[in-house]
Amino acid sequence: MPTITIGKTTIDYAIEKRSRRTHPAIQIDSYQKVTVLVPDNFDLHAVELLLHGKARWLLKHLNHSVPLPRLPLKEFVSGERFLFRGRLQALQVVGQQESGVVMDGGLIRVFIPITVVPQQYPSLVRQLLTKWYLEEANRLLPERIDHYVPIVGVAPTRLKIAEYKSRWGFCREDGLIALNWRIIQAPPSVIDYVVVHELTHRFHLHHRWPFWDAISEIIPDFEMRKQWLRDHGAELGW
Ligand SMILES: [Zn+2]
């Protein structure tokens, strides 16, 4: 597969000849696969030039596949703050009979069995927190999907909520929608943007204008919500 390098990013692409085309076109599908459609007689050396000319556009549209930026690692100690639906909650680690997690006002209280030695606290807190967030995501995200199904006018064939290293969500050709549980740390408006984004992919499996047009009909200020993810995505990636 040919590749081009733009700055630090190397992009694989495929070339497909289309006899009825008069001009070349670049497509990016929902799997971030780049295809250049060219007329039969197109000079293949010009493809690279064409891609370089679209460098900014390519990077912008491929940003889904850029690994989420990471902040310095959390330490999982009392007083540290974690986002839940856009609100900062303070972590409180408590020794108790049994392990568990509860949200209590502005606190996320994590109970650690008193038999656990303190050196093991951080990894156990992390594990319990992750499990709790995933459970909350499994409660919250299907609700948001259900809310937007009649509005977008399409449902996923299956909904999967899991951890993804480099995306907030994706939609497969077979109708499966996957959402990253970490998105429930974002404000409700941003969670809804991700939900509508993936549902809209059921109609448009790409990021070209008909796709963004469809989103803006439901979420006119979607650009702001998208920007929130760019600015704060790192905070969700502990
Ligand atoms: Zn997308």
Residues whose N, C-alpha, C, O or C-beta is under 5 A from the ligand:
A	BS01	ZN	none
